[in-house]
C-alpha cells in the first residue's frame, strides 16, 4: 500500500493533518501541489490574490523538499489530469487530503475519477472541530457569537483569571469605536519585496489571458511562514498597543491603520490561530498592554473567525443561496472600476482594494457591504465580488460574513439586525465625507448623499419584514417622523439612482 498526500493551496503548514498522518514516513510519502488554471477562471480573482496563493504554494513546496518530502509541483489546466499521472507513476493506492475548508472544493475532490482510494483527514486549521461546534450549536436556542466567544475563552483559557474574564468584562467593544482624529500616525505596515519565486509568479499571472481584477504590483505580501511570523511579531510590538480604540476608523491614505494584516496568513495556514492568540496574550502579560486592545484582537481570532467557520459547516449548503430580502439589483460596475463612482468613500476604498486586495473590516462591512445592501444588490453577486477581490477571502469566510452578516440574507440566523447605515456613520467614522461632492447631512435633493436616500428607501421597502427584528424598532420608528412627500422623494431618488446604474 502506497500513500500519497495532496496539499491544497490553503493548507500550507507542516503539521496539517494529512502531512501529520505520515510524518514518520515522510521520505517515502510522495506529496503533490497543483496550480489549476481552469479553477481560477471560475470567478474574477484579484491578481495579487493569485500571486499570493501560488507563490505561497511554491515556497511551501520548497520547504517540504528541504524537510525530505518527495514533492511534485504541477501547473495544469485541471486537477484530475496531473493527479492521475502522479498516482500512476508512484503506484499510489490511497490519496490523503486534509478536509477542505470550502464545501465546493470538497465536492470537486469527491467527483475526481482516480485509480486510488481518496481519504479525507480531519481539518485542523481551526480551534473548534466540526463535531465540537455542532455539539455547542445544538445546545443553543440562538447561535449568538458572544455566547460562543465566552465558551471559547473558558475552553481555551484565554484572558481568564480562574473562571472569570481578566478585567471583569468579557467584551471591551464599546471602548474600541473611536472616530479618527488628526495626526493619528499609525506605524507603516511591514511589507516585503518579491523574491525570485514570487517575481516568477507575478510574471506568470501578468502573462495569463483570463478574467482577473486589480493591479499585480506593487506586490508586498508575505509568502512563507518565516515572513508571516515577522508580520505577527511586528503587529504585536508596533500596532497592538494602540490597536483597539481606532480599529473602526477610516482615514484617507491610511490603508491599514493599526490592523494586524494576518488574516491572509491564518486562512492558508502560514499562521495558526492558537499560536497567534498565545503570542498576543503573552505580550499583554509581559508588557502590560491595554486590555481593550488585547481582548478586541483575541475576540476577532478566537471569537469571530471560529464562529464564522462554525456557522459555515453547521448550515446546509443552500445557505449560500439565502436571499431574505429578495434583492436582485446587479452589482454596480464601479465595484470593479473605482474611477466610475464620484462617491469619495467608495472611490477611496475601492481604489485601495484594486491596489492591494485588502480593506479592513469596517471598510468592508459599513461601506462596501452596507452600500450593496441598501441598493438591493443580489447577495450572491456581492459575495462573488468579495470572494474574488480580497486576498483573505475563501468560501467559508465570505458566505458567513457577506451573505449572513453584511447582507442579512439569512434573515437573522447570524446577525441580530441588518448592518445598514446612512452617511452619518461614515461621516462620523472617517474623513472621507469632507472631500466629497455629496452632502452627508442631506437626505434628498441636489447634492444629497446616495447613502442617505438609499438607506431610508431600504428601511421603507422592508419595514414589514424588519418589524420582527427587535433591535430595529427604534430605527423604524423614525420613518413615522418623515412626511409622506419626503418619503415619495426618497423612493423616486433611489429609483433614479438604480436605473442609472443599470444602464
Secondary structure, DSSP 8 states (H G I E B T S, - for coil): --EEEE--TT--STTSHHHHTTGGGGGGSEEEEEEETTGGGSS-EEHHHHHHHHHHHHHHHHHHHHTT--EEEEEESSSHHHHHHHHHHTT-SEEEEE--SSHHHHHHHHT---SSEEEEE---SSSS-HHHHHHHHHT-SS--HHHHHHHHHHHTT-SEETTEEGGG-S--GGGS-----TT------------HHHHHHHHHHHH--S-EES---S-----SHHHHHHHHHHIIIIIGGGTTTTTT-BBTTBSSTT----HHHHHHTSS-HHHHHHHHHHHHHHHT--HHHHHHHHIIIIIIIHHHHHHHHHS-GGGGG--TT---B---GGGT-GGG---HHHHHHHHHHHHHS---HHIIIIIIIHHHHHHTB-HHHHHHHHHHH-TT--HHHHIIIIIIIIS-TTSSSS-SS-----HHHHHHHBSSGGG-SSBTT-SSSTTB-HHHHHHHHHHHHTHHHHTTSGGGHHHHHGGGGS-HHHHHHHHHHHHHHHHHHH-
